[in-house]
């Protein structure tokens, strides 16, 4: 796509990005309001490791949060990193999101402590982070490498969130979400048909 076409198309693409990211942000805030009204009873629908019923949490966990502070902490990095991924295109965004949620959720379900519940969009956010960092390595283009360096500069400190800790933080979800994003970067770098902008 030529530069002038990109500039002409940018307002339309920006609107679609706002709708996609905004819809998710509105959903997680509304769900938390509803959960607050119910006294936190929705949190039980998160990932319950090695319980069959806990598999539903793989899909539901990203929209569930433990508090308004938890939602607020995830909102800004979701918007920023999610938008960086969306700049690559809607289709890559869907692929990264899907792999981060599935691999992040399945990995958490397999190895997290059995007497625990895992919720939050942080696994998805770490998926975005993993994609953006590994994209530079797998694509080997100056553009991709530049994005990787920028993301590491802004959000590199988040990588510590993948280390085991005694705090009530799902490092398992962070780690496997990151792996899912890295896998997406590898797969998309091998797919020459993926549009760079759409």
N, C-alpha and C positions, 0 to 999 in steps of 0.2 A: 504494500500500500504506500503511495507517495505521501510526502510530508504534508502537502496542501490538503490531501484527502483526509489525513489524520486530524489536522486542525479543524476541518469542516465537520468531521464526524465526532469530535471530542465532546461537545455538549450532549449529544444523544447518549454516548457511552457513559458520560459522567452521571446522567440521570438514572441510567440502569444500575450503575454502581451504588448510587444513593438508595435506590429502591431495595436492592438485594441486601446491603449491609444494614440499612435502616429497619427492614422488616425483621431481621433476626434480633436486633437490639430491642425493638419494641416487644417482640415475643418474650425474650428472657426477662424483661422488666415486668411485663404483665403477669407472667407465670409466677414471679417472685412475690408480686402483690397478692395474687390469689393464694399462694402458699402461706404468706403471712396471715391472711384472713383465716386460713384453715389451721393455723398453729404449727406450720412446718410439716404437715403430714405428707406432702408430696415428695419429700426427700427420700422416702422409702422406695421410690421408683427408680432410684439410681442403680449403679452397677453393684450387684451383690456377688462377690467372687465365688466361683465354683458352685453356684446355685442356679439351677435351670431357669427359675423365674427371674433371676438376676440378669439374664441375657437381655431382657427388655431395656435395661438401663444403658446398653450400648448406644441405642438410638435416643433415649430420653435424657440421659445424663447431661448433654451439652446445654439443655435449656433449663436445667434445675440448678439452683444455687442455695447455699446455706444461710445467706443473709443479704441485705441490701448492699452491705459493704463488699461482699463477695462479687455481686453483680457489677458494682461500680468498678472494682479492680480489674475485671475482665473486659469491660466495655471499650475503653480506649485502645488497648493493644489489639482487640478484635477488629476495631474499625481501621486502625493504621495498617496492621499487617495484612488484614483481609483486603484492603484497598490495593496494597502493593501487589498482592496475588492477582487481583482483578485486572490490574493494568496489563497483565499478560493475556487476558481474555476470560470470558465467562466459562467456556468449556474447561480450560485448565483449573479454574477456581472450583468448579463442581467436582472434578477429579481429585484435587488436593483435599477438599472438604470431606469427600466420601472416604478416601483412604485414611485420613487422619482420624475420623470418627470410628471407622471399623477396626483398624489396627490398634488404635489407642484403647478402644473399648475391650477388644478381645484380649489384648495383652494384660490389661488391668484385671479382667475377669479371671485370667489364668494364674497370675502370680501375686496379686494383692492379698493381704491377710483376710482370712475367711470371715472374721467378725468385724466387717467394715462395710461402709457404703460410700461409693465414689460418685460425686456429682460436680458439675461445673463445665464451662466452656474452655477451660485452660488446656485440655488435651487438644482441642481443635486449634487453639491459638499456637500451641507448640508445633502443631502440624504445619501451620503457615510459616512459622519460623524455620522449621526443618527444610521445607521446600525452598524458601528464599535463600537460605545459606547453601544448600547443596546444588541449587540450580546453577550457580557459578562454576562449581566443580565439574558437573556433568556436561554443561553446554559449552564451556570454554570460550564464550564470547565476551567481549569487553563490557557489553551492556549487562549481561548476567553477573559477571564478576563484580562490576560496580555496585549492583543491587545487593549482592552478598556482603560486600564490605560495609555498605551503608547500614544494612540491617544489623550486622554484628556490632557496629559502632553504637547504634541506638539501643538495641535490645540484647546485646551479648550477655549481659548480666543475668538474663533469664535462664541461661544454660545451667546455672547452679540449681535451678528448680528440678532438674532431672536426677539429682543425687539423693540417695536414701537419707531420710531425716526422721527424728522422733516427733517432729511437729505434725499436726493433723493436716498434712498437705499430700495430695495424691501424686507423689513423684512417679509412680507407675504410669499414671495417665499421661503425665508430661513426657516421660521417656518414650512410650510407645506411640503417642501422637506425633512426636518429633520423628520417629522412625517412619511412620506413615507418610509424613511430608517429604522425607528424604527419598522414599520409594517412589512417590509421585514425581519428584524431580527427575529421577532416573528414567522412569517410564515415559514421561513427556519429552525428555531430551532425545529419546529414540524414535519418537513419532513425528515424522516430518510433516504430517498433515495438520498438526495442531496450529491454528492461526495465532499469530503473534498479537494481533489486535482484532477485537470484534465488538 
